[in-house]
Every structure is written in C-alpha cells, then in structure tokens.
C-alpha cells in the first residue's frame, strides 16, 4: 500500500490503469479537523474497515492511514481531510489483480465557510426527480461511484435551489445530496433504513451511539408530517431543515431540541 499526501490545490499524477480511474474501484471518507484533531476518527476508520471487508480489498494498512491523518490534522486548527482508497493497478478487465497494491490519497483542504453558520440558520430542501438505485450490495458504503450525486447536483443547479432530498426508485426517502436525513415526530427520532440505497454517514453513526434513533422505511408524507427535520454529515454536524417543498418547520423548535439534546 502506498500513501500519497496532497495539499490543497497540489496536482498529483494517477496511473492510467488505476482501478479507481477505470472502474471507480475504491472508497473514501471525509473528516473534519478541529483544533488539530480529526473528529470522529474511530468511526471514519470503522467506515474504511467496512469498505475493505465488503469490497474484498487486500493489503490496506488502516494503522498507517490513521497515523497520516493524525499527523496532517495536527497542522490545522480547522480543515478538511479526505481519504481516498483505490485498489490500485492491475487485473484484466473487471477481474481483481492477483496481488492487490492499493493506493491511498489523502487530501487536505480548507473548511467550507458556509458550514459554520448552517446550524443556526437551517437549510431548505426540494425533492429531486433524480432517484437513487436500489442496490443492497453497495448500500451504506461510501464508494467512489458517486454519479447519482453528480446528477443530483446538476438538477439542483438547473432548478436554482441549494439542496435536495433524494428518494430511491422505490419512492422511499433516503438522504439529501450530501447528508443523512433525520425526522423528529412525537419525540422520536427516525432515519431511513440504508440497507437498499444511500450512504450510512459517520455522523449518523455517531448520533446512533448517543441517542435513540429508529431506522425505518420513510416516505415523503412521513417527512411532511414530521414535527421537525434535520440533516447531518461529518463536516456540518446536525443542521435543521426549515422547509421541504411547500412544508415549513420551526427553526426555533429545532434549535431548542438540539440544545436540549446537546447535539
């Protein structure tokens, strides 16, 4: 396994037969750095370990990756670290190489400034026509195959809206284009099951360890009738949703709930 560190806009050459480039054969995670420490690192490493196991990767040294993440994080008060793991070169067509030599690319970047105020302002969502596939084989994983999200972002741009809600082709609510979604109804937090579609986010995993969240099938009508909606990911934390389509939610009530739960 080789690790390459890439800082900000620095360019890096990738082999033309790298399987990440050829087939999207790899996975990634994106980490918030705060006060020189990588946030939720244990859960990010657990995500990488799940991908290693389910995608049949060999020769990935998670300890070496962890050391590099910690070293890079120590240089920043607030930043983003992105870890991309490729299976590397080799193999005939789709066939896996006999001996895998994974390539790991670790990026550092500035933290998105708009994320610093989202928790207090909330965000609005519009339901998108772009749908996620139903694929239990890859559901929950953060693979390099993000074309669904690319197309969803294009739809956002065409509609002139800032963020969107994604359903799968069974018309089940799954996530936003960048975050998991959580409903609050009658004091119960509910989030979509991610066994058929979507990404099981690190921050959602963090929440599920510290507060009772029910994983269930969620419909649009469930969202419309919720007392409040939230979205979450590892960079922005938990953010209230103030509007979904034509349905509005109290920002004041959402902030009060987050404060009571210390989220």
N, C-alpha and C positions, 0 to 999 in steps of 0.2 A: 504494500500500500504506500502510495506517495501522497504527501500533503503539500499543496501549494497555497500560499497566503497572498491574497490580492487586496490591496488597499485602495479604497475609493474608486477613482476612475482609471486606475492602472490596467493596462491591457495584458492579456495572457493568451498564449497560443495553445490550442487544443488539437490533438491529433485528429485527422480527418476520419479515421476509423474508430474513434472513441464511441462506445456504445451509447453514451448519453446523447451525443450528437446524431448518431444514426437512428436510434430507436427510442430515445427518451428513457433509456435503461438506467434508472437511478432514482434518487430521492433526496429530500432536503429538509432543513428546518431553519427557522428564522428566530433569532434570540435578541431580546432586549438587554442592553448593557446599562447598568445604573450604578454610579459611584464605584466604578472599576470592577463590578461583579456581574457575571452573566446570570440573569434572572431565570429561575425555574430550570436550572441546568439539569438537574436529575431527571425531570420529565422530558426535556429535549433529548437527552441521551437514551431514555427509555423509548421514545419515538424512533430514534435511529435504530435501536436494537430490534424493535418490531419489524421495521422495514428489512433489516438484514435477514431476519428469520423467514419472513413471509415471501420475500423475493429471491431467496436462495443465493444470497451473497456470501462469498468466502473472503477470508483474509482482510477483514475490516477491523482495525485496532481502535476500539472506542476509547481506550485509555489515552492513546496518543492524540486522538481528536480532542478529548477533554482537556488535556494539557495545553494544546494550542489555543483553545477557546479561552481558557483562564489567562493565559499569557497575553493574548490580544485584549481581553476585557480590562486588564489592569492598566492599560494605557488610556482609557477613556472614562470620562465622567458620565456621558450619555451618548449612546451609539447603537448601531445595529450590527450584529454578526450573522451572516448567512453561511450555512454549511451545506455544500452540495457533494453528494457521493455518487460517483459514476462507477459502473462495473469495469470500466477501463476498455482497453483494446482487445480485439481478437474474437474468435468464433466465426463459423461460417454461416452467413445469414443470421437468422434468429438464434441459432444454436449457441449455447453458452460456451465460452472458452474452457478448455480442459483445465487450465490453471488460471484462476482469476487474479488480476492485478489491479485492484480498484484505485481510482484516482479521486482524491478529496480536494475540493476547492473551498477555501474559507475566505469569505469576503468581509470587509468592514465598510460601513457606510454611515453617513450622518443620520441621526434620528429624525423622522418626519415631524416637522414643527407643528403641523395641524393636529397631530395626535395628542398634543399636550393640553388642548382645550376641549376635545371632544366629550370627555366625561361630564363636563359641566354644561355643555351646550346641547348634547344629544345629536342624533342624525336622523334623517328621513330616508325611508325606503320606498322603492317602487317595485312591484312584482314584475319580473322579466319574463319574456317569452322564451328566451334561451333555457333549455332544460338539461339537467344532468342525467347521464346514463345510469341505469341500474346494473351494477357490476359488483356482486359480493366478493369477488376475488381480490379486488383492489380497494374496496370500500374502507374508509377510515385512514388510509395511508396518504402521506404527502409525497406522492411520486412526482417525477419530472414531467408527467403528462398533464399539463395544465391548459390544454387548448379550449376546454369548456369555459374556463375562467377568462381566457383571452377573448373569446367570442362574447361572453357576457359583458366584459369591459367595453367592447366595441358597441354593444347595444346601449350601454349607459351613455356613451359619448353621443351616439346618434339621437338619443332621446333628450339629451341635455340634463340628465339627473346625476346625482352624486354617488348613490349607492343603490344596489338592487337585491331583491330576495330571489333565490333560486329554488325551483321545485324540480323534482326528478320527473321522468317520463311516466311515472305512475301518479303524478299530480300530488305528491307528498312534499311538504315543506322540508327543505334540507339545511340551507345555510345562506348567508349573503355571499357576495363575490370574494370577500376577504376574511370572513369571520363566522363563527358559530352563532346560532340564534337561541335565545332562552326566553320562554314565556313565564309570566307570573300570573297565576289565576287562583283566587281563593287562598292565597298564602302559600301555594305550592309552585315551585319552580319546575318547569317542564322543558325538555330539549328534544329535538328529533333524534330518533334512533339512526345510527350511522352504519348499519350492517349491510346496506344495499347501495348507498351512494354517499358522497361527501367526504370530508376530512375531519377526523377526530382531533380537534385542536388541543395544543398544550395547555392553554389557559382554561379550556373547558375541563380538561383532566384535573387541573389544579382546583377548580371550583368543586368538582365532584368529590374530591378528597376532604373538603372542608365544610360542605353544606349539602343538604339533601336535595338532589335533583332527580327527577323522574325522566327516564329515557323512554319515549313513546312515539308512535306514529302521530304526526302533526299535520293538520290541514290548514288551508288559508282561513277557513271560518274559525278555527281554533285561535289563530293569531288575531283575527278581527275582534273576537270576543274576550281576549285576554285583558287583564287589568293593566298590565304593562308589558312591554317587550324590551329586551336587551340584546346586544351582540357583544362578542368578546373574541379577542385573539391575544397572542403573547406580547404584542407591541403596545396595543392601546388599552389592555385590561378590559373592564366591563363598561360598556357605553349604553346609555338609554336610547331607545328608539322613540322619537317624538311623533312620527307618522308612518303608517304603512298604507299606501294607496290613498283612499279617502278617509281612513280611520286615524284618529288622533289619540295620543296617550299623554297623560300628565307628566311633565318633566319634574315638577315639584315632588309628586308622589314617588317617582322613580328614584330621585336623589335621596329622598327620605329613607326608602327601603335600602339603598346601597349603604347609607350611613349607619342604619340600624344593624345591618349585617357585616359592617366593617369591610365592605368589598371595594 
